[in-house]
């Protein structure tokens, strides 16, 4: 199924004159990768199925291959980037699994390789989706979303000014957090998968599954609700001649919203905010980790919110939709693993309904939301809070209850 989806996406990309995810991934066997840390993160996930000795051999081989590539690129003055070694090691482990392993050992190693490659391929798939949204959706809904955002007090404009006031230090920190989101996911996922090599099996549910489903479903919403973001729609420096005016982050836009044309380069990747969705997933999956990882997950979520709003990539309404989106997906995956019960079905149905209602209100009630912020602002926050409450309440019901140890019966005393 996954292979069929990749092939279909490759064909679609070729139709629009773009390289697809399979082509982009194949190029990185030889050419400079787009993200070296992501490739090493994928290799780290693969290595959860290996012994410590095998991990050291794999890491050494990856570093050695990267040094060789580095020297060749330096000699021919080519683009410098590491990561080819990690990809070669993952592909090599796949060959070893097929040729040198049998039975359960082969299946486990192939699952490890698949997990690492899925993380990398998921990134390539997302990049291709974004290019397709730009090619196929010439009109964007930014004016509707920006108008609806008045109900929340225009948070992107407010946080944008705050980030600028922090100077280069705050900007660099948030930029790093924003770019290295997948690496942060690997850190939490490695903790969840730490016992795979010893137990010879994967846990039923872990962060990587949620990440991949978010990345698969999110771009479909982009096709339905194309939005480029405030820094492009209202910033001349980034939006160029397609921007409405040079308004972000100093002057919130006013006026009656209407569809606006935009270029065929900028991705329509705002609604919902998948960076917020992924950071929310990291936060959720770090709650049962050691204290340091709990702080790590909370920091990454807060910093991601600051970056998405402060850099002008998203509106406040996107953030709310992104959190609801993640909680609904996470509830669905957990229900799928443990068996669908009434609380799980109700939570998924409710989250889906709230998410759909948010999109409909942003599209068809933006003026009413802007004119009555003291009504619609609290309603938006209440809708978000209700989904969060429902998720916490339902997942707490799913937690195994501790039962008190049975006390031994008191023997009668002999008189």
N, C-alpha and C positions, 0 to 999 in steps of 0.2 A: 504493500500500500504506500509506504513512504517512498520507495523507489519510483512507483508510478507517478506520485505527486511531483517528484523532482524532475522526471522526464517531461511531464506536462508543462511544468514551469519553464523548463529549458526551451521547449518548443515555442511557448508563448513569447518568451524573451527574444528568441531568434526572429519571430514574426515582426517584432518592433525594432529589429536591428541591434539588439543588445545581447551581450554574452550572458548565459544563464548560470545557475549555481554550480552545475556540474563542470562547466568550462572554467569558471573562476577557481574552483577547487583544484582542478587538474593542473592549472597553470602554476599553482604554488608548490608543486613538486619540484620545479626548477627555478621559477622566477621568484622575486622578492615577495613574501606574503604581505597582506594588508595589515595583519595584526599578529605579531610574534607572541605576545603574552597569551592571546586566545588559544593559539596552537599548543603552547606548553600547558595551558590549563586543560585542554582536551586530553593531552598525554597524561597529565596527572590523574584525571578521572579514569583513564584506561588502566593505570597502574594499580588501582585498588584491588585488582584481581591477581596481582603478582606478589611473589615473596619479596622480602627486603633485598635479597641478593639480586633477584631479577630486576627490581626497581633501580638498583645502583647501576647495573649493566645497561639498562634502557636509557637512563639519564646520561650516562657517560657517552653512549653511542650518539644520542641526540646532540649533545654539546660538541662532540668531535665532528659530526657532519656539519653543524652550523659554522664551526671554525673554518672548515674547508671551503664552504660557500662564501664565508666572509673574505677569505684571502683571494679567491677568484674574483669576487665583485670589486674588491679594492684594486686588484691589478688591472681590471678593464674599466674602472671608474663607473660602475653600475650602481643602481639604487641599493642602499644598505638597509637590510632588515633581517632579523633572525627569525627562526621558526621552522625552516625547511626540515631541520633535523628531527623535530618533534613529529612532523607529518610522516617522514620516512620511517620512524620507529613505529608509529601506529600501523602503517601499511605493512611493515615487516612482521609485526605481531600477528596481523591477519593472515599473512602467508604461513607463518609458523603454525597457527591454529589449524589451518586446513591441511598442511602437509605433515606435521609432527605431533599433533594431538589427536586424541580420540575420545569419544563418549562425552562424559560430563565435563572433563577438562577442556575439551575443544569448545563446547557450548559456552562455558564460563568465559574463556578468553575472547571468543567472538563477541559476547555481550559487552565485555570491557572495551574492546576496540570500537564496537558500534556506539557505545555511550560517548566515547571521546570524539569520534567523527561526527556524531549527531550534533554535538555542541558547536563544532566548527561549521558544519554544513548548514545548521540552522541560521548562523550569521550570514552565510552566503545567500541562503534562501530569502532572508529578510531584506538584504540589499537589493536583490532582484525584484522583489515585490515593490519596494519603494520606487524603483525606476519605472516599473509598469504603472504605478498610480500616477506618476507625473505625465506619462505618455497618454494615458486613457481618460484622465479627468481634467479637462482644460479649465473648468469652472470650479471655484472653491467657495466654501461657506464661511470664510473667516469673519465677514461682517456680522453674520448672525451670531456666531459664537462670542465675538468681542462685545456685541450689544448685550447678550445674555450675561456676560461676565460682569456687567455693572451691578448685578444683584449681589455679587460677592465682593464688591469694592475694588474691582480691577486689580487683582493680586499680582498679575504679571508686571504691570506698570510699577506697582509699589515695590515689589521685591527686586525688580530690575534696577531701580534707583538705589536700593540698599546695597546690592552687590557692587555697583559702580563705586559706591562710597567706601567700600572695603579696600579698593585699590588692587594691585596685581596679586597680592598674597591670597586674598579670598578668592579671586578669580581663578588662579592656578589650582587651588585646592578643589574647588567645585568642578573645574574642567576635568581634572584627573578622575574624580569620582564618577562623573558623567560618562567618560570614555571607557573606563575600566569596570563597567558594571558586570560583565560576564566573568571577569576574574574574581570579583567579590562573590559571585554565585558559586564558583568553583571552591572557594575557601569553605563555605558552609556545606556544600555538597560532599566535600572530602570528609568532613566530620561525620556526616550522616552515613557515608559508605565505608567508614574506617574498619569495619569488621567483615567486609566481604571476603577478603583473602582467607581469613580463618574459618568463617562459616560456609564458604564456597557457595554462597547465594546472595542475591541482592535483596534489600528490603522491598516491601511491597509498594511503598510510596516514598519518593524523595524529591528534592528540589528540582533536579534536572527535568523530570517529567513535567512539572508545572511550567518551567521555563519554555520548554518546547511547545506545549499546547498554547501558551500565551502568544508565542511567536507565530504559530500557525493560524490562529483565529483572528488575531489583532489586525493584520493587513486586510482581511476581508471587510472589516468595519471601515478601514480607510477608503475602500472602494465605494462604500455606501455613503460615507460622510467625509468628503475630502476637505481637509483644512491644512494650511501650510504653516501657520504659527505667526504670532505678533511681530517678531523681528523681521519676517519677510513681508507680511502683508502691510505693516505699518512702519517699516524702517527702510529708508531709501538706500542706506549703506549696504544692506543684504538683499533687499527685494528689488533694488534697481528701479527701472521704469515701470515695473509691474506693481510696485507698492502704491497704496492709496495716497499716502502722504508721509512725511517724516515726523511721526508722532511717538513712536516707542523709544524710551520709556517715560517721556516727560508729559505727554498730553493724551489722555484717554480719548478714543474716537467717539464722535457723536453723529447722529443722523439715522435715517431709515435704512436698514440693511437690505442688500440685494446681492445676487450672485456676481462674483467678480472673476474675470479671466486671469490666469496666471501662466507662467512659462512652463515648458515641458522638461524642466530639469529638476526643480525643487520638489522633493517628495511631499505627498499629501499625508503626512504621518503624525497628525496631532490628536485625532479623536478615535479612541481614547489615548492617553499618554501611556505608551508601553514601557517607557523608562520608569514611570511611577508604578506601573503594574509589576514589573520585574523586581523593583526595589521593595515593594510590598511583600512579594513572595519571599524574598531573602529575609525580611523581618519576621514573617510568620514562621519560617522553617528554622530560624535561629532561636526561637523562644525556649526550646528544650535543650539547648546547647549549654556549655559552660558559660559562666558570667561574662568572660571576655568576649565570646562570640555574640552574646546577647547585646552587649554594648556596641559591638561592631555592626550588627544588623540594624540597630536603632540609628546609629550614626549614618550608615549608608542610606537609609530611607530619608532622614532629614536633609542630608546633603544633596541627595538626588532631587528632592522637592525644591530646595533652594536653587539648584542648577537649572532645572526645567523651567521654572518661573523666572529666575534672575537673568538667564541668558536669552529670554524671549522666545524659547522654543515651544512653549505651551501656555494656554490660558488656564485660569482656575477651574473652569468647567471641565476641562480635559482631565485634570487631576482627580476630581471627584469620580468621573466616569472610569478612570483607570483603576482606582481602588475597588469600586463595585465590580468591575470586570474580573479582577484577580480573585476576590473572595468567592465569586460565583464559580469560577473555574476550579479553584482549590476545593470548594465544597463538592463539586461534581466528581473530581478525581478521587477524593477520599470516599465518597459514597460508592463509586465504582469498585473500589478495592474491598470495602467491608460489606458490600451488599446493600442495594437500595432499600432504605426504610422510609417511613413516613416523614420524620424530621429532615432527612437528607433531601428528599424530593421537594418538600415545601421550601427549603432554603434555596435550592437551585432555581425553582420556579419564581420565588420572590426576587432573588437577585437578578434574574433575567428580566423580570417585569420592571424593576426599578431602572435597570440599565436602558431598556427600551424607552421608558418614560422620560429619562433624561435626554436622550437623543431627540425625541419628538418635541420636547419643550424647547430645547435649544434651537430647533429648526423653525417651529411654528409659533412660539410665544416669546421671542426675544424682546420685543418692544414692551410687552406687559411686564416682563421680568425686570427690564431696565427702569420702567416707570414706577414700580412698586418693590424696590429692593428690600424694604423692611418686612415684606411678606415672603417673597420668593427666595431671598438669601437664607433665612432660617429654614425654609422648606427644603432647600438643597442640602443644607447641613443635616437636617433631620433625616432625610432620605438616606444619606451616607451613614449616619449613626445607626439607623435601624438595621441596615445590612451588616454593619460591624457587630452590633449586639446579637443579631440572629446567628451570625457565624460563631461567635464566642459561646453563646448558649448551646448551640447544636453540637459543636465539637466537644464541649464539656460533657454532654450527655454520652458521647462516644468513648470517653476516656474510661478505662477499666477502673472499677471501684474497689478500693482496698477493703477487704473483709477482715474483721478482728479474728485473731487466732482463737481456736476453740480451747476453752479452759478444761483441764482434766477434771473429771468428776471427783468430788471429795469422798474419800472412803470413810465409812462409819467407824467411829472409834469403838474399840473393844472395851467393855467394862470389866 
